[in-house]
């Protein structure tokens, strides 16, 4: 059976016009002046402004925040604007400690407006068992230069996706992205109702208390509820952020829940939210961070706990043989060995550390497996969220961050 297609006069004219397009293009090229191409294009300049691979900033001010945190005011080295951000995003910064090259991610806790003035704010809480935070608290000084990434992350308000009311559940220094949201609402960059339920151990240890009170006093769309776990005081909720508190402050309205805090807080809140039969598509969380107890995660091979394996690392034509513990992410093993391995989120999400697993087995917790389906099929892993389960051979891309 033959298919007959009827072509009208207009269609025939269109086809004739299309057939003559090569001649039209040739005449246009011949008529154009023989000027050299521009050395820079406006589109590339905007891309560099909005999405620079790295930025250089200078520490302009350091101030205490709560009992065990410090806020660092960072200014652009050039005095020009820094890359703009959505309230709730983070930056990754490079740090060299001894022979170790590493990165850490910190939420931007200032107003998006400040970026146009060349200013970012981050807050670093001192972790007693931490590696980077004690170094930062002890060594960073005013006037010091830092290398930081462009803003990244997905914990920000999206009107098409999120409810008009947001419950922000914060623990300790997890207040930082919500501080940025509070400023953004105050300054007109965002438009939604934000209720922050903020868990701290003691009243003295509350991070950003003064700033939160100031914003809430002048902005009717920002509300703050403090929850103290170790003290009972008038004007504060007591205990932990629970299903009862979530239900109390959602007041029967449709809400989107944002969370930011340590791994233990996420695990506790997941159980509490489940009690409310809440749709988890309306629950968003900041970076999970590296899993600290892989042996407690579903699917972990118990026989590898405490073992050390040999890893062959191929990077830029060089081959390195390094040890790696089954109890720590591969990325940590790379850094301990002094390798410059790419990383940013350190949570399995961004894919910046994406590497190819050539031989061996790794354990990847489901919570932090942010790989694409094609990467799973073709043997790619995120070392920040992968734990060695045998001897390995891994091809790791180069990191061009200069921390010398």
C-alpha positions in Angstrom: 0.0 0.0 0.0 1.5 3.3 -1.1 1.2 6.4 1.0 0.2 9.6 -0.8 1.0 12.9 0.6 -0.6 16.0 -0.7 1.5 19.2 -0.6 -0.2 22.5 -1.0 1.2 25.6 -2.8 2.4 27.1 0.5 4.2 23.9 1.4 5.8 23.6 -2.0 7.1 27.2 -1.7 8.5 26.5 1.7 10.4 23.4 0.4 11.7 25.5 -2.5 12.9 28.2 -0.1 14.6 25.6 2.1 16.4 24.1 -0.8 17.9 27.5 -1.6 19.2 28.1 2.0 22.8 26.9 1.3 23.1 29.6 -1.4 21.7 32.2 0.9 24.2 31.2 3.6 27.2 31.3 1.1 26.2 34.8 -0.1 25.9 36.0 3.6 29.3 34.6 4.4 30.9 36.2 1.4 29.4 39.6 2.1 30.5 39.6 5.8 33.5 41.7 6.7 36.8 39.8 7.4 37.0 41.0 11.0 38.8 38.8 13.5 36.6 37.0 15.9 36.2 38.6 19.4 38.6 37.4 22.1 35.8 37.2 24.6 32.1 36.6 24.4 29.5 38.1 26.7 27.9 34.7 27.3 31.2 33.3 28.5 31.8 36.3 30.8 28.3 35.7 32.4 29.0 32.0 32.8 32.3 32.9 34.6 30.4 35.3 36.8 27.6 33.0 37.7 29.3 29.6 37.7 33.1 30.1 38.3 35.0 26.9 39.0 36.8 28.6 41.9 36.8 32.0 43.4 39.4 33.8 45.6 38.2 35.5 48.7 39.9 37.2 51.7 38.8 36.8 55.3 37.6 40.2 56.3 36.2 39.5 59.8 36.0 36.7 62.3 33.4 36.8 65.1 32.3 34.2 67.7 28.8 32.8 67.2 27.3 30.8 70.1 29.6 28.9 72.4 31.5 26.8 69.9 31.2 28.4 66.4 32.8 31.2 64.5 31.4 33.3 61.6 33.8 34.2 58.8 33.0 37.2 56.6 34.6 36.6 53.2 35.2 39.3 50.6 36.1 39.0 47.0 39.8 39.6 46.4 39.1 41.9 43.5 36.4 43.9 45.3 33.9 42.9 42.7 30.7 40.9 43.1 30.9 37.2 44.0 28.8 34.6 42.2 25.1 35.0 43.1 23.3 32.3 45.0 19.9 31.0 46.1 19.4 31.2 49.8 20.2 27.7 51.2 23.1 26.9 48.9 26.6 26.2 50.0 30.2 26.7 48.9 33.0 24.3 49.0 36.4 25.5 50.1 39.9 24.0 49.7 42.1 23.4 52.7 45.7 22.1 52.9 46.6 20.6 56.3 50.1 19.1 56.5 50.3 16.9 53.4 46.6 16.5 53.1 44.5 18.4 50.4 40.9 18.4 51.3 37.6 20.3 50.9 34.7 21.1 53.1 31.2 22.5 52.3 29.6 25.3 54.3 26.2 26.9 53.8 26.1 30.5 52.9 24.4 32.2 55.9 24.2 35.7 54.6 21.7 37.5 52.4 21.9 36.9 48.6 22.1 40.6 48.3 25.5 40.7 49.9 27.0 38.6 47.1 26.5 41.6 44.8 28.6 43.6 47.2 31.4 40.9 47.1 30.6 39.4 50.5 29.8 35.8 51.6 29.3 34.7 55.2 29.9 31.1 56.5 29.8 29.7 60.0 32.1 26.9 61.2 31.2 24.9 64.3 34.1 23.4 66.2 33.8 19.6 66.2 35.8 17.9 68.9 36.6 14.9 66.7 36.8 16.9 63.5 39.8 17.3 61.2 39.2 20.5 59.4 37.1 22.6 61.9 39.8 22.6 64.7 42.3 23.7 62.1 40.0 26.5 60.8 39.3 27.7 64.4 43.0 27.7 65.3 44.7 29.0 62.1 42.4 31.1 60.0 43.1 34.8 60.4 41.8 38.1 59.0 43.5 38.9 55.7 44.0 35.3 54.8 43.2 34.3 51.2 40.9 31.3 50.6 40.0 29.3 47.4 36.2 28.6 47.3 33.8 27.1 44.7 30.8 28.8 43.2 27.5 28.3 45.1 26.0 24.8 44.8 23.3 22.6 46.3 19.5 22.2 46.0 18.2 23.2 49.4 16.4 26.3 48.3 12.8 27.4 47.9 11.2 26.7 44.6 7.7 28.2 44.2 6.6 25.6 41.6 7.6 22.7 43.8 7.2 23.9 47.4 4.3 24.9 49.6 3.9 28.5 50.5 4.7 27.6 54.1 8.1 26.1 55.0 9.0 24.4 58.2 12.8 24.5 58.6 14.1 21.9 61.1 17.6 22.8 62.2 20.1 21.3 64.6 23.1 23.2 65.9 25.1 24.7 63.1 22.4 23.4 60.7 20.8 26.8 61.2 23.1 28.3 58.6 21.1 27.8 55.3 17.9 28.9 57.1 19.7 32.1 58.3 20.3 32.8 54.6 16.6 32.2 53.8 15.5 34.5 56.6 17.7 37.3 55.3 16.5 36.5 51.7 12.8 36.9 52.8 13.6 40.1 54.7 15.5 41.6 51.7 12.8 40.7 49.1 14.8 37.9 47.3 12.3 35.2 48.4 8.6 35.2 49.2 7.3 32.5 51.4 6.4 31.9 55.1 9.3 30.4 57.0 9.0 28.9 60.5 12.4 27.7 61.9 12.3 25.0 64.6 15.8 25.2 65.9 17.2 22.6 68.2 20.2 23.5 70.5 21.5 21.9 73.6 21.5 25.0 75.8 20.4 28.7 75.5 24.1 29.8 75.6 24.9 27.6 72.6 22.3 28.9 70.2 24.0 30.0 67.0 22.8 33.2 65.3 20.3 33.9 68.1 20.7 37.7 67.9 20.4 37.8 64.1 17.4 35.5 64.1 15.6 37.6 66.6 16.4 40.8 64.7 15.0 39.4 61.4 11.9 38.0 63.0 11.2 41.3 64.7 11.1 43.2 61.3 9.8 40.5 59.0 6.3 39.0 59.6 7.1 36.0 57.4 9.9 34.7 59.5 9.2 32.9 62.8 11.7 31.2 65.1 11.0 28.4 67.7 13.9 27.4 69.9 14.1 23.9 71.3 16.5 23.1 74.1 17.5 19.5 74.7 19.5 20.0 77.9 17.6 22.8 79.6 14.0 23.6 80.6 13.4 27.3 80.4 10.4 29.6 79.9 9.9 30.7 76.3 11.6 27.6 74.9 10.4 24.2 73.8 12.1 21.3 75.5 13.5 18.0 74.2 14.0 17.1 70.6 12.3 18.2 67.4 9.5 15.7 67.3 6.4 14.7 65.3 4.3 16.6 68.0 6.3 19.8 67.4 6.1 19.5 63.6 2.4 19.0 63.8 2.0 21.8 66.3 3.8 24.4 64.2 2.4 23.3 60.8 -1.0 24.2 62.4 -2.9 21.9 59.9 -1.5 23.8 56.9 0.2 22.3 53.9 4.0 22.7 54.4 7.3 21.8 52.8 9.8 20.5 55.3 13.5 21.5 55.0 16.1 19.8 57.3 19.7 20.6 58.1 21.8 19.0 60.8 23.9 16.0 61.6 23.3 12.4 60.5 21.7 11.3 63.8 19.2 14.2 63.5 18.2 13.1 60.0 17.7 9.5 61.1 15.6 10.6 64.1 13.5 13.0 62.1 12.8 10.5 59.3 11.1 8.3 61.9 9.2 11.2 63.4 7.9 12.5 60.0 6.9 8.9 59.1 4.6 9.0 62.1 2.7 11.8 60.5 2.2 9.9 57.2 3.7 12.8 55.5 4.6 12.6 51.8 8.4 12.6 51.6 8.4 14.4 48.3 7.7 17.5 50.4 10.7 16.8 52.6 14.1 18.2 51.5 17.4 18.0 53.4 20.8 19.6 53.2 23.8 17.4 52.3 23.8 14.2 54.4 27.6 14.3 54.7 29.9 11.3 54.8 28.3 8.3 56.6 30.1 7.9 59.9 28.9 4.4 60.7 28.7 2.4 57.4 28.5 -0.9 59.4 25.0 0.2 60.6 23.8 0.8 57.1 21.6 -1.8 55.3 23.7 -4.1 53.1 27.1 -3.4 54.7 29.2 -6.6 54.6 29.9 -7.3 58.2 33.0 -9.3 57.5 34.9 -6.2 56.2 34.4 -4.1 59.3 37.8 -2.9 60.6 39.7 -4.2 57.7 42.2 -2.3 55.5 42.6 -2.9 51.8 45.1 -1.9 49.1 44.0 0.6 46.5 45.7 1.2 43.2 44.9 4.8 42.1 45.5 5.9 38.5 45.5 9.7 38.1 46.9 11.7 35.2 49.3 9.0 34.1 50.6 8.4 37.6 50.0 5.2 39.6 49.8 5.2 43.4 49.4 2.3 45.9 47.6 3.4 49.1 45.9 1.7 52.0 42.2 2.3 52.6 40.0 1.4 55.6 36.6 -0.2 55.1 35.2 2.1 57.7 36.0 5.3 55.9 35.1 6.7 52.4 37.6 6.2 49.7 38.0 9.9 49.4 39.4 10.1 52.9 42.0 7.4 51.9 43.0 9.5 48.9 43.4 12.6 51.1 45.4 10.8 53.8 47.8 9.7 51.1 48.3 13.3 50.0 46.6 13.0 46.6 44.7 15.9 45.1 41.4 14.2 44.5 38.4 16.3 43.3 35.5 16.8 45.7 32.9 19.3 46.8 29.7 18.1 48.5 31.4 15.0 50.1 27.9 13.5 50.3 27.5 11.5 47.1 25.3 14.1 45.5 27.2 16.5 43.2 29.3 14.0 41.3 32.4 16.2 41.4 34.5 13.3 42.6 33.1 10.8 40.0 35.7 8.1 39.4 35.9 4.8 37.5 36.1 1.6 39.5 38.4 -0.7 37.4 38.6 -3.6 39.8 37.2 -4.7 43.2 34.1 -4.1 45.2 32.8 -1.1 47.2 29.9 -0.6 49.6 27.7 2.4 48.8 25.0 3.3 51.4 21.7 3.8 49.7 21.1 7.1 51.5 24.1 8.7 49.8 24.2 6.9 46.4 23.6 9.9 44.1 24.9 8.3 40.9 23.2 8.3 37.6 21.8 5.0 36.3 24.4 5.0 33.5 27.2 5.4 36.0 26.0 2.4 38.0 25.9 0.4 34.7 29.4 1.4 33.5 31.2 1.1 36.8 31.6 4.7 38.0 31.5 5.6 41.7 31.6 8.7 44.0 34.6 8.1 46.3 33.1 10.4 48.9 30.2 7.9 49.4 32.0 4.6 48.6 33.6 2.3 51.2 36.2 -0.3 50.0 35.0 -3.9 50.4 38.1 -5.5 48.8 41.4 -4.5 47.2 40.6 -1.9 44.5 41.9 -0.3 41.3 40.4 3.2 40.7 40.8 5.8 37.9 40.5 9.2 39.6 40.3 12.5 37.6 42.8 15.3 38.3 42.0 18.2 40.6 43.5 21.5 39.5 42.9 23.3 42.7 46.2 24.9 43.8 46.6 24.9 47.6 50.4 25.2 47.7 
